[in-house]
Amino acid sequence: MSNISGATGKLYICATPIGNLEDITLRVMRTLKEVDLIAAEDTRVTRKLLSRYDISTPITSYYEHNEAVKGKELVEAMGAGKTIALVSDAGMPGISDPGHRLIKLCIERGIPVEALPGPSSLITALVISGLPTDTFVFQGFLPRKKGERTALLEELLRTGRTTILFESPRRLKATIAEIAHIDPMRSTVIARELTKKFEEVIRGSAAELLERLDTAEIKGEVVLLFGPGQKGGAQTITASELRDAVIGLIEKGTQKKQAISEVAKKFGAGKHSVYEAVLDIHERGTKDQPKGR
């Protein structure tokens, strides 16, 4: 990279640590020191990083709620010859944050843009997950509306690719419950607080993770991944297939509780997911009978 002080206006997209402040590149540190201005998603977060490395460059906020006005101001400054470094709270700017809009605006105005690679939570989570990495889908955050979320999850589960999502700890259990309802056996991974003191990676089927969340509280930054499903001869076991297996045992005289236990063991599913799959089965007479059959 040429000496920034002699450059014309330009935007530098700077990847910053996702947790551990030591995960910053020498190139990013030098750039943050030499640019005229740093545009940060959260100035409080970025100031901690700048303080760690004794960087005194002026800083301004650029985030979702001021991007329309601030974006134009930043572009005008670069048009006048200023160099600006764009940083997010963590990782690579432009990934599920307003940064991509500023990048697009610069490109439309003919302002040079340069990306300085570095940490990325989605790639870090992918490689540590143990799921296939040859082809994958990054979805970002799921829609908030349940109908839209379910429809998108069903689509993603059919892609045949590893899927990476950002998810709030508050919605994590509900999302995994939806995955488990569609495909309880799907390989699923929760990667939280990556590179931080309390980093944790939880692996298992969607059903197993759902059971674990019944007794464990997940906090911090979360990346949720699920695998492409089984290929070839073995087929993914769906919620309806689990229900049918339980019904088959009940029709032969097995009590519901025992039937759920046996099906969970047979298919390696969590008892909770099997139970959820058979909620529409009601008691009839001396034994359970399938509803609507």
Backbone torsions as a table, in degrees:
resi	resn	phi	psi	omega
1	MET	NA	133.8	-179.6
2	SER	-70.9	166.1	180.0
3	ASN	-60.6	121.9	-175.1
4	ILE	-64.2	-34.2	-176.2
5	SER	-60.5	-24.6	-179.5
6	GLY	-102.5	8.6	-176.4
7	ALA	-88.7	159.3	171.7
8	THR	-79.3	179.1	-179.3
9	GLY	-54.8	139.6	-175.1
10	LYS	-162.3	152.1	175.3
11	LEU	-109.1	128.8	176.5
12	TYR	-110.5	120.5	178.6
13	ILE	-90.9	109.8	-171.2
14	CYS	-109.3	117.2	175.2
15	ALA	-75.3	132.6	180.0
16	THR	-120.2	164.5	-176.1
17	PRO	-55.6	144.1	177.3
18	ILE	-89.9	-4.4	179.2
19	GLY	-172.6	-68.3	-179.9
20	ASN	-75.1	118.0	-175.3
21	LEU	-66.9	-10.9	177.3
22	GLU	-77.8	-12.1	-178.5
23	ASP	-86.6	56.1	176.6
24	ILE	-125.1	140.8	-177.4
25	THR	-82.8	155.6	177.1
26	LEU	-61.1	-36.7	-178.5
27	ARG	-65.8	-42.2	178.5
28	VAL	-65.2	-42.7	178.6
29	MET	-59.0	-44.6	-179.6
30	ARG	-63.8	-41.5	-178.8
31	THR	-65.1	-43.1	179.3
32	LEU	-61.7	-30.5	178.8
33	LYS	-76.2	-31.3	-169.7
34	GLU	-98.0	-21.3	-179.5
35	VAL	-68.7	165.4	179.2
36	ASP	-78.0	-29.8	-174.2
37	LEU	-154.1	146.6	174.3
38	ILE	-112.1	124.9	176.0
39	ALA	-100.0	116.1	-171.9
40	ALA	-119.5	144.0	177.2
41	GLU	-63.6	-42.7	176.7
42	ASP	-137.6	109.4	-175.1
43	THR	-62.8	-30.2	-179.9
44	ARG	-65.4	-42.6	178.7
45	VAL	-65.6	-46.1	-176.8
46	THR	-67.4	-33.5	179.9
47	ARG	-63.7	-31.0	177.0
48	LYS	-63.4	-41.7	178.3
49	LEU	-67.1	-45.2	-179.0
50	LEU	-63.2	-38.7	178.7
51	SER	-64.7	-38.2	-179.5
52	ARG	-59.5	-36.3	-175.6
53	TYR	-111.0	19.0	173.8
54	ASP	54.3	49.2	178.6
55	ILE	-105.1	123.0	-174.1
56	SER	-110.2	15.1	-180.0
57	THR	-59.8	138.6	176.7
58	PRO	-56.6	147.2	-176.0
59	ILE	-131.5	144.0	177.0
60	THR	-135.7	159.1	-178.7
61	SER	-90.0	140.4	172.7
62	TYR	-143.6	107.4	-175.7
63	TYR	-146.7	-176.6	-170.5
64	GLU	-54.8	-39.8	-172.0
65	HIS	-89.3	-3.8	175.6
66	ASN	-127.6	8.6	-172.0
67	GLU	-61.8	-34.9	-177.1
68	ALA	-63.7	-48.3	-179.1
69	VAL	-77.1	-49.4	-176.2
70	LYS	-65.4	-34.7	179.1
71	GLY	-58.8	-43.8	179.3
72	LYS	-64.5	-39.9	179.6
73	GLU	-63.4	-43.2	-179.2
74	LEU	-65.7	-40.7	178.9
75	VAL	-64.3	-40.8	177.8
76	GLU	-62.5	-40.2	179.3
77	ALA	-64.3	-42.3	178.1
78	MET	-68.2	-34.4	176.5
79	GLY	-63.7	-25.9	178.5
80	ALA	-90.2	5.0	174.9
81	GLY	107.8	-0.7	-179.8
82	LYS	-76.3	147.3	174.3
83	THR	-105.2	134.6	-174.8
84	ILE	-129.9	136.0	173.7
85	ALA	-102.6	127.7	178.2
86	LEU	-99.9	124.8	177.2
87	VAL	-130.7	151.0	173.8
88	SER	-104.5	-177.4	177.1
89	ASP	-59.9	-35.9	-178.0
90	ALA	-163.3	143.3	174.9
91	GLY	82.1	-155.3	-175.7
92	MET	-87.9	120.9	177.7
93	PRO	-59.7	149.7	178.9
94	GLY	95.9	-9.5	178.5
95	ILE	-97.1	106.0	-178.4
96	SER	54.1	39.4	171.6
97	ASP	-149.7	170.1	-173.6
98	PRO	-65.3	-9.6	-177.4
99	GLY	-52.8	-35.5	-176.0
100	HIS	-65.4	-25.4	179.4
101	ARG	-72.0	-38.5	176.5
102	LEU	-67.6	-40.1	177.8
103	ILE	-60.1	-46.5	179.9
104	LYS	-62.6	-40.7	-179.8
105	LEU	-63.8	-40.8	177.8
106	CYS	-62.6	-43.2	-179.9
107	ILE	-62.4	-42.4	179.3
108	GLU	-63.6	-32.1	-178.4
109	ARG	-91.0	0.6	178.5
110	GLY	78.2	19.1	178.5
111	ILE	-86.7	129.1	-178.6
112	PRO	-59.8	141.2	178.3
113	VAL	-127.6	132.8	178.9
114	GLU	-131.2	131.4	179.6
115	ALA	-99.7	130.4	176.6
116	LEU	-106.6	104.5	-172.9
117	PRO	-65.9	160.0	-179.8
118	GLY	176.1	-150.9	-174.6
119	PRO	-59.6	146.2	175.8
120	SER	-149.5	121.5	-176.3
121	SER	-64.6	-34.9	-177.2
122	LEU	-69.2	-39.1	178.8
123	ILE	-73.3	-39.2	177.5
124	THR	-60.3	-45.2	179.4
125	ALA	-64.8	-39.2	-178.6
126	LEU	-62.2	-49.0	-174.5
127	VAL	-71.1	-27.1	-179.1
128	ILE	-88.9	-12.1	-175.7
129	SER	-69.4	-31.4	-174.0
130	GLY	86.5	-0.9	178.1
131	LEU	-82.9	161.8	-179.7
132	PRO	-56.4	136.7	-177.6
133	THR	-114.3	-1.1	-176.0
134	ASP	-70.6	-27.7	175.6
135	THR	-150.2	133.2	-177.6
136	PHE	-152.2	163.6	179.1
137	VAL	-121.2	132.1	172.6
138	PHE	-107.5	120.2	-175.9
139	GLN	-101.3	-20.2	-174.3
140	GLY	78.2	-140.1	179.0
141	PHE	-89.8	141.6	177.7
142	LEU	-76.6	157.4	175.5
143	PRO	-60.3	152.5	-179.7
144	ARG	-78.7	-31.6	-178.3
145	LYS	-72.3	131.6	-173.2
146	LYS	-58.1	-45.2	-178.7
147	GLY	-60.4	-43.3	179.6
148	GLU	-68.3	-39.1	179.1
149	ARG	-61.8	-48.2	-177.6
150	THR	-62.6	-43.8	-179.6
151	ALA	-62.0	-42.2	-179.5
152	LEU	-69.0	-41.2	178.0
153	LEU	-61.0	-42.0	178.4
154	GLU	-61.0	-39.7	178.9
155	GLU	-66.4	-44.9	-178.8
156	LEU	-65.0	-36.9	-179.9
157	LEU	-68.4	-16.9	179.1
158	ARG	-95.5	-4.3	-172.1
159	THR	-69.3	-25.1	-175.2
160	GLY	77.7	18.2	179.9
161	ARG	-128.8	154.2	169.9
162	THR	-62.6	136.4	-178.4
163	THR	-117.1	135.9	-180.0
164	ILE	-117.2	130.4	-179.6
165	LEU	-129.1	150.6	163.8
166	PHE	-94.8	136.3	-179.1
167	GLU	-143.4	144.6	176.0
168	SER	-77.1	140.6	176.6
169	PRO	-55.5	-30.5	-179.6
170	ARG	-68.0	-31.1	-177.6
171	ARG	-102.9	-2.0	-173.4
172	LEU	-58.5	-48.8	-177.6
173	LYS	-61.7	-42.4	180.0
174	ALA	-62.9	-39.6	179.8
175	THR	-67.0	-44.9	178.9
176	ILE	-66.3	-33.5	176.6
177	ALA	-62.2	-38.3	177.9
178	GLU	-67.4	-41.8	177.7
179	ILE	-62.5	-44.3	-179.2
180	ALA	-65.2	-33.2	178.2
181	HIS	-67.7	-38.2	180.0
182	ILE	-77.3	-44.6	-176.0
183	ASP	-150.7	84.7	-175.2
184	PRO	-60.7	-22.9	-176.9
185	MET	-91.1	-0.3	-176.8
186	ARG	-64.3	128.6	177.6
187	SER	-62.2	124.4	-172.9
188	THR	-133.5	145.7	-177.7
189	VAL	-136.0	132.3	170.9
190	ILE	-106.6	119.9	176.2
191	ALA	-116.1	114.9	-176.0
192	ARG	-125.5	150.4	176.9
193	GLU	51.5	43.6	-177.4
194	LEU	-58.6	134.9	-179.2
195	THR	69.8	1.8	-179.6
196	LYS	-97.6	177.1	-175.6
197	LYS	-58.6	-40.7	-176.0
198	PHE	-103.6	33.3	177.4
199	GLU	-54.2	138.3	179.8
200	GLU	-148.4	136.3	175.6
201	VAL	-123.9	118.7	-177.4
202	ILE	-112.0	121.9	-176.3
203	ARG	-119.3	147.5	176.4
204	GLY	162.3	-173.5	175.0
205	SER	-74.5	162.8	178.0
206	ALA	-58.4	-39.0	179.9
207	ALA	-64.1	-42.2	-179.8
208	GLU	-65.7	-41.3	179.4
209	LEU	-67.4	-35.3	178.0
210	LEU	-63.4	-42.5	177.4
211	GLU	-63.2	-38.8	-179.9
212	ARG	-65.3	-35.7	-179.3
213	LEU	-71.9	-13.0	175.5
214	ASP	-67.0	-27.1	-176.5
215	THR	-120.6	-7.2	-177.9
216	ALA	-119.1	136.5	177.3
217	GLU	-100.2	124.6	-179.2
218	ILE	-96.3	127.4	178.7
219	LYS	-124.1	164.5	174.2
220	GLY	89.9	-170.2	179.9
221	GLU	-73.9	132.3	-174.4
222	VAL	-125.2	134.6	167.1
223	VAL	-116.2	127.5	-178.9
224	LEU	-110.8	131.3	180.0
225	LEU	-130.4	148.7	168.1
226	PHE	-139.9	149.2	-173.1
227	GLY	-77.6	179.1	-175.3
228	PRO	-80.0	-1.5	-177.0
229	GLY	86.5	170.5	-177.3
230	GLN	-83.6	144.3	178.3
231	LYS	-117.2	163.5	176.0
232	GLY	84.0	-137.5	-173.7
233	GLY	-68.7	-45.9	-177.3
234	ALA	-75.4	135.8	-179.6
235	GLN	-110.3	153.7	177.5
236	THR	-65.6	138.0	177.8
237	ILE	-87.8	118.6	-178.7
238	THR	-92.2	169.8	179.4
239	ALA	-61.6	-39.4	-179.4
240	SER	-66.4	-34.3	178.1
241	GLU	-69.9	-36.9	175.3
242	LEU	-63.2	-42.9	179.4
243	ARG	-61.6	-44.1	180.0
244	ASP	-63.2	-36.7	179.6
245	ALA	-65.4	-40.4	177.7
246	VAL	-65.5	-44.4	179.8
247	ILE	-59.2	-40.5	179.4
248	GLY	-59.4	-40.9	178.6
249	LEU	-70.2	-40.1	179.5
250	ILE	-62.0	-40.1	179.3
251	GLU	-64.3	-23.6	178.1
252	LYS	-89.1	2.5	175.5
253	GLY	104.7	0.3	179.3
254	THR	-75.2	135.9	177.0
255	GLN	-65.1	150.8	-174.7
256	LYS	-55.1	-48.1	-177.0
257	LYS	-59.9	-43.6	179.7
258	GLN	-68.4	-38.2	179.3
259	ALA	-62.1	-42.9	179.0
260	ILE	-62.2	-43.3	180.0
261	SER	-62.2	-44.2	-178.1
262	GLU	-66.5	-41.0	-179.7
263	VAL	-67.9	-40.2	177.9
264	ALA	-60.1	-43.0	-179.7
265	LYS	-67.9	-42.3	-177.5
266	LYS	-62.4	-43.0	-174.7
267	PHE	-100.5	-0.1	179.6
268	GLY	69.7	26.8	-179.7
269	ALA	-97.5	161.9	176.2
270	GLY	-76.3	144.3	179.9
271	LYS	-60.3	-35.3	-179.8
272	HIS	-60.9	-44.1	-179.0
273	SER	-67.1	-38.6	178.1
274	VAL	-65.3	-41.7	178.5
275	TYR	-60.3	-45.1	179.1
276	GLU	-60.4	-35.2	-178.1
277	ALA	-70.3	-20.1	-174.8
278	VAL	-116.2	21.6	-179.3
279	LEU	-61.5	-22.3	-177.9
280	ASP	-87.7	7.8	176.8
281	ILE	-91.9	126.9	-176.7
282	HIS	-118.9	156.8	179.0
283	GLU	-68.7	136.9	174.6
284	ARG	-135.9	114.6	178.5
285	GLY	65.6	-130.7	-175.9
286	THR	-88.9	-9.7	178.1
287	LYS	-146.2	166.8	179.9
288	ASP	-73.6	143.0	174.5
289	GLN	-129.5	148.2	179.9
290	PRO	-68.4	136.6	-179.5
291	LYS	-79.5	134.5	174.5
292	GLY	73.1	22.5	180.0
293	ARG	-119.3	NA	NA
